[in-house]
Amino acid sequence: MSPVPATVPAMVRTRIRAAVRRRATTDPVEAERRSLLLRLMSLMLQYPDSELVAARPTVAAAVAALPESPAATELAAFTDWFTCQDPDTLARHYVEMFDLRRKSSLYLTYYLHGDTRRRGMALLTLARRFRAAGWDTDGSELPDHLPVVLEFAALSGPGPGEAPLRQHRRGLELIHRALTDADSPYRHVLAALLTLLPPPTEADLKAVAELAAQGPPSEDVGLDPYAGGLFAPPDTFVPPAPAPPTRTTPDKDSNR
C-alpha cells in the first residue's frame, strides 16, 4: 500500500516520493562535503576585510584538504591567487567586480526581476523561507546576497537549503560568464558552485544569452502620473508652448 493518500493528485504523489527517495539515499559524508564546499564559497565571496585576509592560510588549508572533485580544483585555483595578493589589491578587485558591474552583482533577485516591484516580493519570500527554516540573518545584507544564500544552503542541506540556488541558476551562470570575460579569479568560485547544481538546459542557456544582451527586467516605477501627458518625467526637456497671438483693440480713429 502506498504511504501517500490516494486523494493526493498523481503529480504531487510523484514529487513526494521523489523527495522521500532523495532524503533516504542522502549520504551523510557527501552532505557534509557539500556543506563545507558551500561554506567555503560563501566565505570567499565576502568582502576581503582584515579578518578574512588574516584567515587566508586557514581557508587555503581547508581547500587543500578537500577530497578531489571538480569543485575542489576550482577553489584551489582561486586560493592560489587569493593568498598571494596584497590586501589593497584584493579590496579594489572585489569592489570592481561586484559593486561596480551589474552583470556580476551578487544580489541574485536582480537578475530575475531587475529593479521592479516584483524584486521586493522576491526578497520578502526569501526572508520568510529563511525564518521558516529557523534561520535569521543579522540584517547587514539583503537575503539574496550570494554569500548569505550559500550559507543558508550549507546549514539547511541539499534539498530545501539549495532550492534558492537552483531557482537562480541563470543568474549564477551570468555572473560566472561576466567574471570569466573580466578574467577575474572569482570565476573559479562560481565555476565550483555550478558543478554542484544540475546542468543548464537549452532554455537556461538561451535565457542567459538574452539576459546578457538585454539586461534584467525594468519598469518605470512611480511614473504613473506622467502617463496621461499632464506632467513630463523628471529630466525631460519640454519645449515651451507657443505664445498665443497678441490681440489688440483696434484704434477707433483708424476706422474713421
DRENPAKE-479744 format. One record per atom (N, C-alpha, C): x, y, z. Coordinates in steps of 0.1 Angstrom, whole numbers, padded with zeros to 4 digits, always signed. Layout:
BEGIN
XYZ
...
//
This chain:
BEGIN
+0009-0012+0000
+0000+0000+0000
+0009+0012+0000
+0005+0022-0008
+0013+0034-0009
+0011+0042+0004
+0022+0048+0010
+0021+0056+0022
+0015+0069+0019
+0013+0073+0006
+0007+0086+0002
-0008+0084+0000
-0016+0092+0007
-0031+0091+0005
-0035+0091-0010
-0045+0084-0013
-0050+0083-0027
-0056+0096-0032
-0060+0105-0022
-0066+0117-0026
-0056+0128-0031
-0043+0125-0029
-0033+0134-0033
-0032+0133-0049
-0032+0144-0056
-0031+0143-0071
-0018+0135-0075
-0019+0128-0086
-0008+0119-0090
+0005+0127-0091
+0005+0139-0097
+0018+0146-0098
+0024+0149-0085
+0016+0153-0075
+0021+0156-0062
+0026+0143-0055
+0019+0132-0057
+0024+0119-0052
+0038+0116-0057
+0040+0119-0070
+0053+0116-0076
+0064+0125-0070
+0060+0137-0068
+0070+0146-0062
+0073+0142-0047
+0063+0138-0040
+0066+0134-0026
+0075+0122-0026
+0072+0112-0034
+0080+0100-0034
+0094+0104-0038
+0096+0112-0048
+0109+0116-0052
+0117+0123-0041
+0110+0132-0033
+0116+0138-0022
+0120+0128-0011
+0111+0118-0009
+0115+0108+0001
+0127+0100-0003
+0127+0097-0016
+0139+0089-0020
+0152+0097-0019
+0151+0110-0022
+0163+0119-0020
+0168+0119-0006
+0159+0120+0003
+0163+0120+0017
+0168+0107+0022
+0162+0096+0017
+0166+0083+0021
+0180+0079+0016
+0183+0084+0004
+0196+0080-0002
+0207+0090+0001
+0204+0101+0008
+0215+0111+0011
+0226+0105+0019
+0238+0106+0014
+0250+0101+0021
+0254+0112+0031
+0255+0109+0043
+0259+0119+0053
+0273+0125+0050
+0282+0116+0046
+0295+0121+0042
+0295+0131+0031
+0287+0127+0020
+0285+0136+0009
+0278+0149+0013
+0268+0148+0021
+0262+0160+0026
+0271+0170+0034
+0280+0164+0042
+0289+0172+0049
+0300+0178+0040
+0304+0171+0030
+0313+0176+0020
+0307+0188+0012
+0294+0187+0008
+0288+0198+0001
+0286+0210+0010
+0283+0207+0023
+0281+0218+0032
+0295+0226+0034
+0306+0219+0035
+0319+0225+0036
+0322+0233+0024
+0319+0228+0012
+0322+0235+0000
+0314+0248-0001
+0301+0247+0003
+0293+0259+0002
+0297+0269+0012
+0301+0265+0024
+0306+0275+0034
+0319+0282+0029
+0327+0274+0023
+0340+0280+0018
+0337+0290+0007
+0327+0287-0002
+0324+0296-0013
+0318+0309-0007
+0309+0307+0003
+0303+0319+0010
+0314+0328+0015
+0324+0322+0022
+0335+0330+0028
+0343+0337+0017
+0346+0330+0006
+0354+0335-0004
+0347+0347-0012
+0334+0347-0012
+0327+0357-0019
+0323+0369-0011
+0328+0369+0002
+0325+0381+0010
+0337+0391+0008
+0334+0403+0012
+0344+0414+0011
+0356+0410+0018
+0368+0412+0012
+0380+0408+0019
+0385+0418+0029
+0378+0418+0041
+0382+0428+0051
+0394+0422+0059
+0398+0429+0069
+0411+0424+0076
+0409+0411+0082
+0397+0407+0087
+0395+0394+0093
+0396+0383+0083
+0390+0385+0071
+0391+0375+0061
+0405+0374+0055
+0412+0385+0054
+0426+0385+0049
+0435+0377+0058
+0433+0379+0071
+0441+0372+0081
+0438+0357+0081
+0426+0353+0077
+0422+0339+0077
+0426+0332+0064
+0432+0338+0055
+0435+0332+0042
+0443+0319+0044
+0453+0318+0052
+0460+0305+0053
+0451+0294+0058
+0442+0297+0067
+0432+0287+0072
+0423+0282+0060
+0418+0292+0052
+0409+0289+0041
+0417+0280+0031
+0429+0284+0028
+0437+0276+0018
+0439+0262+0023
+0442+0261+0036
+0444+0247+0041
+0432+0239+0041
+0420+0245+0043
+0407+0238+0042
+0405+0233+0028
+0408+0242+0018
+0406+0238+0004
+0416+0227+0000
+0428+0227+0005
+0438+0217+0002
+0434+0204+0007
+0427+0203+0018
+0423+0191+0025
+0410+0185+0019
+0403+0192+0009
+0391+0187+0003
+0394+0174-0005
+0384+0165-0005
+0386+0154-0014
+0386+0158-0029
+0392+0151-0037
+0394+0155-0051
+0380+0156-0058
+0377+0167-0065
+0365+0169-0072
+0367+0181-0081
+0358+0183-0091
+0359+0195-0099
+0358+0208-0091
+0349+0208-0081
+0347+0220-0073
+0360+0223-0065
+0366+0212-0059
+0378+0214-0051
+0389+0220-0060
+0390+0215-0073
+0400+0220-0082
+0398+0235-0085
+0386+0239-0087
+0383+0253-0090
+0386+0262-0077
+0383+0257-0065
+0385+0265-0053
+0400+0266-0051
+0408+0256-0054
+0422+0256-0052
+0428+0266-0062
+0423+0267-0074
+0428+0278-0083
+0425+0292-0078
+0414+0293-0071
+0411+0307-0066
+0420+0310-0054
+0422+0300-0045
+0431+0303-0033
+0445+0305-0037
+0450+0299-0048
+0464+0302-0053
+0465+0317-0055
+0455+0323-0061
+0456+0338-0063
+0453+0345-0050
+0443+0341-0043
+0438+0349-0032
+0448+0350-0021
+0456+0340-0019
+0465+0340-0007
+0478+0348-0010
+0480+0352-0022
+0493+0359-0025
+0491+0373-0029
+0479+0378-0029
+0476+0392-0032
+0477+0401-0020
+0481+0414-0022
+0481+0423-0010
+0467+0427-0007
+0464+0431+0005
+0450+0434+0009
+0444+0445+0000
+0451+0456-0003
+0446+0467-0011
+0442+0462-0025
+0450+0453-0031
+0446+0448-0044
+0434+0439-0043
+0432+0431-0033
+0420+0423-0031
+0408+0432-0030
+0409+0442-0022
+0397+0451-0019
+0393+0458-0032
+0403+0463-0040
+0400+0470-0052
+0393+0461-0062
+0399+0449-0063
+0393+0439-0073
+0379+0435-0069
+0377+0433-0057
+0363+0429-0052
+0353+0440-0055
+0356+0452-0052
+0347+0463-0055
+0345+0465-0070
+0355+0463-0078
+0354+0465-0092
+0345+0454-0098
+0346+0442-0093
+0339+0430-0099
+0324+0430-0094
+0322+0433-0081
+0309+0430-0076
+0301+0443-0072
+0307+0454-0071
+0300+0466-0067
+0298+0475-0079
+0307+0475-0089
+0307+0485-0100
+0302+0478-0113
+0299+0466-0113
+0295+0459-0125
+0281+0452-0123
+0271+0456-0130
+0258+0450-0128
+0257+0435-0132
+0265+0431-0142
+0264+0417-0147
+0271+0408-0138
+0278+0413-0128
+0284+0403-0118
+0281+0408-0104
+0269+0414-0102
+0264+0417-0089
+0261+0404-0082
+0263+0404-0068
+0260+0392-0061
+0246+0392-0055
+0237+0401-0059
+0223+0401-0055
+0214+0394-0065
+0210+0381-0062
+0205+0372-0071
+0192+0376-0077
+0183+0382-0069
+0170+0385-0074
+0170+0396-0085
+0181+0404-0085
+0182+0414-0095
+0182+0408-0109
+0188+0396-0111
+0188+0390-0125
+0175+0385-0129
+0167+0381-0119
+0154+0375-0122
+0143+0386-0124
+0144+0397-0116
+0133+0407-0115
+0138+0421-0119
+0151+0423-0119
+0156+0437-0122
+0151+0446-0111
+0151+0459-0114
+0146+0469-0105
+0131+0471-0106
+0124+0461-0103
+0109+0461-0104
+0103+0459-0090
+0090+0461-0090
+0083+0458-0077
+0083+0443-0074
+0084+0434-0084
+0085+0420-0081
+0097+0416-0073
+0108+0424-0075
+0120+0421-0067
+0118+0422-0052
+0110+0432-0048
+0107+0434-0034
+0100+0422-0028
+0090+0417-0036
+0083+0405-0032
+0092+0393-0031
+0101+0392-0041
+0110+0380-0040
+0120+0381-0028
+0124+0392-0025
+0132+0394-0013
+0125+0390+0000
+0112+0394+0001
+0104+0391+0012
+0101+0376+0013
+0099+0369+0001
+0097+0355+0001
+0109+0347+0006
+0121+0352+0001
+0133+0346+0005
+0136+0347+0020
+0133+0359+0026
+0135+0361+0040
+0125+0352+0048
+0113+0351+0043
+0104+0342+0050
+0108+0327+0050
+0114+0323+0038
+0120+0310+0037
+0130+0307+0048
+0139+0317+0050
+0150+0316+0060
+0144+0315+0074
+0134+0323+0077
+0128+0323+0090
+0120+0310+0093
+0114+0305+0082
+0106+0292+0084
+0116+0281+0087
+0128+0282+0082
+0138+0271+0085
+0145+0274+0098
+0141+0284+0106
+0147+0287+0118
+0160+0294+0117
+0162+0301+0106
+0175+0307+0104
+0172+0322+0101
+0179+0331+0107
+0177+0345+0106
+0190+0352+0104
+0190+0362+0095
+0203+0369+0092
+0204+0381+0102
+0215+0387+0102
+0217+0398+0112
+0212+0411+0106
+0207+0411+0093
+0202+0423+0087
+0212+0431+0080
+0225+0427+0081
+0236+0435+0074
+0236+0434+0059
+0230+0423+0054
+0229+0421+0040
+0215+0417+0036
+0211+0420+0023
+0198+0415+0018
+0198+0400+0017
+0187+0394+0019
+0187+0379+0019
+0191+0373+0006
+0191+0380-0005
+0195+0374-0018
+0210+0376-0021
+0218+0381-0012
+0232+0383-0014
+0238+0369-0014
+0246+0366-0025
+0250+0352-0027
+0257+0346-0015
+0266+0353-0008
+0272+0346+0004
+0262+0342+0014
+0251+0350+0016
+0241+0347+0025
+0233+0334+0020
+0230+0334+0008
+0223+0322+0002
+0231+0310+0003
+0244+0311+0001
+0253+0300+0002
+0254+0295+0016
+0254+0304+0026
+0255+0300+0040
+0242+0292+0044
+0231+0298+0039
+0218+0291+0042
+0218+0277+0036
+0223+0275+0024
+0223+0262+0017
+0232+0253+0025
+0243+0258+0030
+0253+0249+0038
+0247+0244+0051
+0239+0253+0057
+0233+0249+0070
+0220+0241+0069
+0213+0243+0058
+0199+0237+0057
+0199+0224+0049
+0210+0221+0042
+0210+0208+0034
+0207+0210+0020
+0210+0199+0012
+0209+0200-0002
+0195+0200-0008
+0185+0197+0000
+0171+0198-0005
+0166+0212-0005
+0159+0216+0006
+0153+0230+0006
+0164+0240+0008
+0175+0237+0013
+0186+0247+0015
+0192+0252+0002
+0193+0243-0008
+0199+0246-0020
+0188+0251-0031
+0175+0251-0027
+0165+0255-0036
+0167+0269-0042
+0170+0279-0033
+0173+0292-0039
+0184+0293-0049
+0194+0285-0047
+0205+0284-0057
+0200+0278-0070
+0192+0268-0070
+0186+0262-0082
+0177+0272-0089
+0169+0279-0081
+0160+0289-0086
+0167+0300-0094
+0179+0304-0089
+0186+0315-0095
+0198+0310-0103
+0197+0298-0109
+0208+0292-0116
+0212+0301-0128
+0202+0307-0135
+0205+0315-0147
+0213+0327-0143
+0210+0333-0131
+0217+0345-0126
+0232+0341-0123
+0233+0329-0117
+0246+0324-0113
+0255+0322-0126
+0248+0317-0136
+0255+0314-0149
+0260+0328-0155
+0252+0338-0154
+0255+0351-0159
+0267+0357-0151
+0267+0356-0138
+0278+0361-0130
+0291+0354-0134
+0290+0341-0136
+0302+0333-0140
+0307+0338-0153
+0298+0340-0163
+0303+0345-0176
+0309+0359-0175
+0303+0368-0167
+0308+0381-0166
+0322+0381-0160
+0324+0373-0149
+0337+0372-0143
+0347+0365-0152
+0343+0356-0160
+0352+0350-0170
+0356+0360-0180
+0347+0368-0185
+0350+0378-0195
+0360+0388-0189
+0359+0391-0176
+0368+0401-0170
+0381+0394-0165
+0382+0381-0168
+0394+0374-0163
+0396+0375-0148
+0386+0375-0141
+0387+0376-0126
+0389+0362-0120
+0398+0360-0111
+0399+0348-0104
+0386+0343-0096
+0377+0353-0093
+0365+0349-0087
+0357+0340-0096
+0360+0339-0109
+0353+0330-0118
+0354+0315-0113
+0365+0312-0106
+0367+0299-0102
+0357+0295-0090
+0353+0305-0082
+0344+0302-0071
+0330+0299-0078
+0326+0307-0087
+0313+0305-0094
+0313+0292-0102
+0324+0289-0108
+0325+0276-0115
+0324+0264-0106
+0330+0265-0094
+0329+0255-0084
+0314+0253-0080
+0307+0264-0078
+0293+0263-0074
+0285+0257-0084
+0287+0260-0097
+0279+0255-0108
+0281+0240-0109
+0292+0234-0105
+0294+0220-0106
+0285+0213-0096
+0280+0220-0086
+0271+0213-0076
+0256+0214-0080
+0253+0222-0090
+0239+0223-0095
+0236+0215-0107
+0224+0212-0110
+0220+0205-0122
+0226+0212-0134
+0230+0205-0145
+0235+0212-0157
+0224+0221-0163
+0228+0231-0170
+0218+0240-0176
+0211+0234-0187
+0198+0237-0189
+0191+0232-0200
+0193+0242-0212
+0188+0238-0224
+0188+0247-0235
+0181+0260-0232
+0170+0259-0225
+0162+0271-0222
+0170+0280-0212
+0177+0274-0203
+0186+0282-0194
+0196+0289-0202
+0203+0283-0211
+0214+0289-0219
+0208+0300-0228
+0196+0298-0233
+0190+0309-0242
+0186+0321-0233
+0181+0318-0221
+0177+0329-0212
+0189+0337-0207
+0200+0330-0205
+0212+0336-0200
+0218+0345-0211
+0218+0340-0224
+0222+0349-0235
+0214+0361-0237
+0201+0360-0235
+0192+0371-0236
+0194+0381-0225
+0196+0375-0213
+0199+0384-0201
+0212+0392-0203
+0222+0385-0208
+0235+0392-0210
+0233+0403-0221
+0225+0401-0231
+0223+0411-0241
+0214+0422-0238
+0203+0419-0231
+0193+0429-0228
+0193+0434-0214
+0198+0427-0204
+0198+0431-0191
+0185+0426-0184
+0184+0428-0171
+0172+0423-0163
+0160+0432-0167
+0148+0427-0162
+0136+0435-0165
+0137+0449-0158
+0129+0458-0163
+0129+0471-0157
+0115+0476-0159
+0111+0486-0151
+0098+0493-0152
+0100+0507-0147
+0091+0515-0152
+0091+0530-0148
+0083+0531-0135
+0090+0527-0124
+0084+0528-0111
+0080+0542-0107
+0068+0545-0104
+0064+0558-0099
+0061+0568-0110
+0061+0564-0123
+0059+0574-0133
+0044+0574-0138
+0035+0567-0131
+0021+0567-0135
+0015+0581-0137
+0018+0591-0128
+0012+0604-0130
+0016+0610-0144
+0026+0605-0150
+0030+0611-0163
+0024+0604-0175
+0017+0593-0172
+0011+0585-0183
+0001+0593-0191
-0007+0602-0184
-0017+0609-0191
-0013+0621-0198
+0000+0624-0198
+0005+0635-0205
+0004+0649-0198
-0001+0649-0186
-0002+0661-0179
+0011+0666-0174
+0020+0657-0170
+0033+0661-0165
+0044+0653-0173
+0055+0659-0174
+0066+0652-0180
+0075+0646-0169
+0081+0634-0172
+0090+0628-0163
+0102+0637-0160
+0108+0635-0148
+0120+0644-0145
+0130+0643-0155
+0138+0654-0157
+0149+0654-0166
+0145+0654-0181
+0132+0655-0184
+0127+0655-0197
+0126+0669-0202
+0132+0673-0214
+0131+0686-0219
+0117+0688-0225
+0110+0698-0221
+0097+0701-0226
+0098+0715-0233
+0096+0716-0246
+0097+0729-0252
+0086+0738-0248
+0088+0751-0246
+0077+0760-0242
+0066+0760-0252
+0054+0761-0247
+0043+0762-0256
+0043+0776-0263
+0039+0776-0276
+0040+0789-0283
+0030+0799-0277
+0034+0811-0276
+0026+0821-0270
+0014+0824-0279
+0002+0827-0273
-0010+0829-0281
-0008+0843-0288
-0014+0844-0300
-0013+0856-0307
-0018+0868-0299
-0011+0879-0301
-0014+0891-0293
-0026+0898-0300
-0036+0901-0292
-0048+0907-0298
-0048+0922-0293
-0050+0931-0302
-0050+0945-0298
-0064+0950-0301
-0068+0959-0294
-0080+0966-0296
-0079+0976-0307
-0087+0975-0318
-0085+0985-0329
-0086+0999-0324
-0078+1007-0330
-0079+1022-0327
-0091+1027-0333
-0099+1033-0325
-0112+1039-0330
-0109+1049-0342
-0098+1056-0341
-0095+1066-0351
-0091+1060-0364
-0086+1047-0363
-0081+1041-0375
-0092+1037-0384
-0104+1036-0379
-0115+1032-0387
-0123+1044-0393
-0119+1055-0390
-0125+1067-0395
-0121+1070-0409
//
